[in-house]
């Protein structure tokens, strides 16, 4: 692919709604760290459980992405406060298979790193290879996905070389057991949504999920992926990217723009953000 993505002025200018096709893949990557995986799976925050409250949980997750990317300091602080109240209940027990604490900055750094990698990979798949300047921009701005919560700025690797070193080392901790595997497969199959949605779109979503996963994560998930699958995936994403670049920005940004509007509306009304 040739370079086709110009350097934006802000991270929010490259928030393409089509990137939601990679959502389940990024969840798998995040939960592949046992501390994150079991923190989510065993969470006692009933209102934040995807299979019980799919709309609310999805809204919270996507709102975090958009507020981290385009929110003001005040909006980030308000959302952080809401997330922290929920995270206070997410910690391991003596019966947990692994030890975890949602306030652990190392676990949050892993989640932020996965989001950054996914954000960059999606834009590359949709819009072409990144220029060196665009790649550097993406990297520097990517820190916001961690620093919006408890990751101090100095924990974010100082450059892309340092990030690759962190990433390769962190991959040694990736391990998906049967419990987490079945949980994230259910997410990828859209089984948290009404049955008719899962039946109609679950297989397609699994295709995109598999396509966006790095090979090590596919292996952990026991998924197969052929050269023919890759070719079909690349063609499909190029087509989606072409269409995306030609539609009006408000449509291209949906649902992120709607979620940002909703966040500001709820802040003004004094309603809970999480």
URWOSUL-V902875 format. One record per residue. N is the residue number from 0. SS is DSSP state (@ for helix, = for strand, . for the rest). PHI is phi in whole degrees, 0 to 359 (* if undefined). NEAR is the number of other C-alpha atoms within 8 Angstrom. Layout:
{{N,SS,PHI,NEAR} {N,SS,PHI,NEAR}}
//
This chain:
{{0,.,*,4} {1,.,271,5} {2,=,293,8} {3,=,219,9} {4,=,260,10} {5,.,285,6} {6,.,285,8} {7,.,280,8} {8,.,275,5} {9,.,218,7} {10,@,298,11} {11,@,293,8} {12,@,287,7} {13,@,243,8} {14,.,277,9} {15,.,263,10} {16,@,302,10} {17,@,297,8} {18,@,296,11} {19,@,296,6} {20,@,299,9} {21,@,264,12} {22,@,303,9} {23,@,294,11} {24,@,298,13} {25,@,290,12} {26,@,298,9} {27,@,301,10} {28,@,300,11} {29,@,297,12} {30,@,283,14} {31,.,290,13} {32,=,280,13} {33,@,307,12} {34,@,296,12} {35,@,285,13} {36,@,303,12} {37,@,283,15} {38,@,298,14} {39,@,285,9} {40,@,295,8} {41,.,265,6} {42,.,308,12} {43,.,266,6} {44,.,279,9} {45,@,301,7} {46,@,291,8} {47,@,255,9} {48,.,276,11} {49,.,302,11} {50,.,282,7} {51,.,261,9} {52,.,225,10} {53,@,298,11} {54,@,290,7} {55,@,297,10} {56,@,295,12} {57,@,295,9} {58,@,300,9} {59,@,297,10} {60,@,298,8} {61,@,289,10} {62,@,295,12} {63,@,301,9} {64,@,299,9} {65,@,286,13} {66,@,288,13} {67,@,294,11} {68,@,279,10} {69,@,231,9} {70,.,286,10} {71,.,284,7} {72,@,302,6} {73,@,296,7} {74,@,292,10} {75,@,297,12} {76,@,296,9} {77,@,294,9} {78,@,290,12} {79,@,302,10} {80,@,300,8} {81,@,294,11} {82,@,296,9} {83,@,298,9} {84,@,298,8} {85,@,288,10} {86,@,295,9} {87,.,300,9} {88,.,266,9} {89,.,258,13} {90,=,209,11} {91,.,289,11} {92,.,243,6} {93,.,302,4} {94,.,269,5} {95,.,290,8} {96,.,297,5} {97,.,223,8} {98,.,269,9} {99,.,203,11} {100,=,209,10} {101,.,297,12} {102,.,270,10} {103,.,294,9} {104,@,296,9} {105,@,293,7} {106,@,292,11} {107,@,293,14} {108,@,296,12} {109,@,299,11} {110,@,299,10} {111,@,298,12} {112,@,296,11} {113,@,295,11} {114,@,297,10} {115,@,301,13} {116,@,299,8} {117,@,295,10} {118,@,300,9} {119,@,290,9} {120,@,297,9} {121,@,296,11} {122,@,294,12} {123,@,292,10} {124,@,294,12} {125,@,277,12} {126,@,236,11} {127,.,104,12} {128,=,299,11} {129,=,277,11} {130,.,288,11} {131,@,306,6} {132,@,293,8} {133,@,293,12} {134,@,298,9} {135,@,293,9} {136,@,299,9} {137,@,304,11} {138,@,294,11} {139,@,298,8} {140,@,288,8} {141,@,298,10} {142,.,301,12} {143,@,298,9} {144,@,291,13} {145,@,256,14} {146,@,290,10} {147,.,295,11} {148,.,252,8} {149,.,258,10} {150,.,281,13} {151,.,292,9} {152,@,307,7} {153,@,290,6} {154,@,282,7} {155,.,289,10} {156,.,311,9} {157,.,292,7} {158,.,208,8} {159,@,293,9} {160,@,294,6} {161,@,296,9} {162,@,295,11} {163,@,299,8} {164,@,295,8} {165,@,299,9} {166,@,298,9} {167,@,297,8} {168,@,289,8} {169,@,293,9} {170,@,298,7} {171,@,295,6} {172,@,269,8} {173,=,291,9} {174,.,200,8} {175,.,246,13} {176,.,271,6} {177,@,300,6} {178,@,297,7} {179,@,290,13} {180,@,300,10} {181,@,294,8} {182,@,296,9} {183,@,285,11} {184,@,296,8} {185,@,297,10} {186,@,294,10} {187,@,298,13} {188,.,276,12} {189,.,64,12} {190,.,284,11} {191,.,277,10} {192,.,261,9} {193,.,310,7} {194,@,305,7} {195,@,296,6} {196,@,292,10} {197,@,298,13} {198,@,294,8} {199,@,282,7} {200,@,238,10} {201,@,300,13} {202,@,294,10} {203,@,295,7} {204,@,295,12} {205,@,296,10} {206,@,297,8} {207,@,295,12} {208,@,300,14} {209,@,299,11} {210,@,294,10} {211,@,274,10} {212,.,279,11} {213,.,298,6} {214,@,301,6} {215,@,300,6} {216,@,286,11} {217,@,300,12} {218,@,299,9} {219,@,296,9} {220,@,273,8} {221,.,62,6} {222,.,255,8} {223,.,256,6} {224,.,206,8} {225,.,258,6} {226,@,300,6} {227,@,296,6} {228,@,300,9} {229,@,296,10} {230,@,296,8} {231,@,294,8} {232,@,298,10} {233,@,299,9} {234,@,298,8} {235,@,296,8} {236,@,292,10} {237,@,297,11} {238,@,295,9} {239,@,299,10} {240,@,297,11} {241,@,298,10} {242,@,295,8} {243,@,301,10} {244,@,291,7} {245,@,257,6} {246,.,262,8} {247,.,303,6} {248,@,305,6} {249,@,301,7} {250,@,285,7} {251,@,299,12} {252,@,278,11} {253,.,297,10} {254,.,263,7} {255,@,299,12} {256,@,295,9} {257,@,294,8} {258,@,294,12} {259,@,294,11} {260,@,298,8} {261,@,296,8} {262,@,300,10} {263,@,293,9} {264,@,295,8} {265,@,291,11} {266,@,298,10} {267,@,296,7} {268,@,273,6} {269,.,72,6} {270,.,271,7} {271,.,301,7} {272,.,266,10} {273,.,234,7}}
//
